[in-house]
Amino acid sequence: MEVHEARNFVLLSAVLLENFHVFNCRSERVSAFRVTLKHNPLLIDEVLVAQSVHIRVMPWPFMQRELGVAQINFSNRLNMLGLAGC
């Protein structure tokens, strides 16, 4: 694996882990399983925006040069999503 690809795996895993983590931090007093998602639609919107920005920026050559990353194929993205959700 090349350095650019490894950097992108690390960046993708950090973004995915934080997106899952934010759903676990919805309440300080109540379990995350008892708090419904419909009470905070802004949270869902912002997670989707953050993920879509990450997905859309990675194919741009300018951003690849600036961030020092490379494109990750769809199957690897799904694998990372599964790992982040565990």
C-alpha positions as CSV (number, residue, x, y, z in Angstrom):
1,M,0.0,0.0,0.0
2,E,1.3,3.4,-0.9
3,V,1.6,6.3,1.6
4,H,-1.2,8.3,0.0
5,E,-3.6,5.4,0.1
6,A,-2.7,4.7,3.8
7,R,-3.3,8.3,4.7
8,N,-6.7,8.2,3.1
9,F,-7.6,5.0,5.0
10,V,-6.7,6.8,8.2
11,L,-8.6,9.9,7.3
12,L,-11.7,7.9,6.3
13,S,-11.6,5.8,9.4
14,A,-11.3,8.9,11.6
15,V,-14.3,10.5,9.8
16,L,-16.4,7.4,10.1
17,L,-15.5,6.7,13.7
18,E,-16.4,10.3,14.7
19,N,-19.7,10.1,12.8
20,F,-20.6,6.9,14.8
21,H,-19.3,8.5,18.0
22,V,-21.5,11.6,17.8
23,F,-24.6,9.4,17.8
24,N,-23.4,7.8,21.0
25,C,-23.0,11.2,22.7
26,R,-26.6,12.4,22.1
27,S,-27.4,12.6,25.9
28,E,-25.4,12.7,29.1
29,R,-28.1,11.2,31.3
30,V,-30.1,8.8,29.0
31,S,-28.8,5.8,27.1
32,A,-28.1,6.4,23.4
33,F,-30.6,3.5,22.7
34,R,-33.4,5.4,24.4
35,V,-32.9,8.7,22.6
36,T,-34.6,8.7,19.3
37,L,-33.0,10.3,16.2
38,K,-36.1,12.3,15.3
39,H,-35.4,14.7,18.2
40,N,-32.2,16.0,16.6
41,P,-32.6,16.2,12.8
42,L,-29.7,18.7,12.7
43,L,-27.3,16.1,13.9
44,I,-28.3,13.7,11.1
45,D,-28.0,16.4,8.5
46,E,-24.6,17.5,9.7
47,V,-23.2,13.9,9.8
48,L,-24.5,13.4,6.2
49,V,-23.0,16.7,5.1
50,A,-19.6,15.8,6.7
51,Q,-19.6,12.4,5.0
52,S,-20.6,13.7,1.6
53,V,-18.0,16.4,1.7
54,H,-15.3,13.8,2.5
55,I,-16.6,11.6,-0.3
56,R,-16.8,14.4,-2.9
57,V,-13.5,16.0,-2.1
58,M,-11.3,12.9,-2.4
59,P,-11.5,12.5,-6.2
60,W,-10.4,16.1,-6.9
61,P,-6.7,16.2,-7.9
62,F,-6.3,19.6,-6.2
63,M,-7.5,18.3,-2.9
64,Q,-5.5,15.0,-3.3
65,R,-2.3,17.1,-3.7
66,E,-3.2,19.4,-0.8
67,L,-4.2,16.7,1.7
68,G,-1.7,14.1,0.4
69,V,-4.3,11.4,-0.1
70,A,-5.6,9.1,-2.9
71,Q,-9.0,7.8,-3.9
72,I,-10.4,4.7,-2.1
73,N,-12.6,2.3,-4.1
74,F,-16.2,1.6,-3.0
75,S,-15.6,-1.9,-1.6
76,N,-12.9,-0.6,0.7
77,R,-15.2,2.2,1.8
78,L,-17.9,-0.3,2.7
79,N,-15.3,-2.4,4.6
80,M,-14.2,0.7,6.6
81,L,-17.8,1.6,7.3
82,G,-18.3,-1.9,8.7
83,L,-15.2,-1.6,10.9
84,A,-16.2,1.8,12.2
85,G,-19.7,0.5,13.1
86,C,-18.3,-2.3,15.3
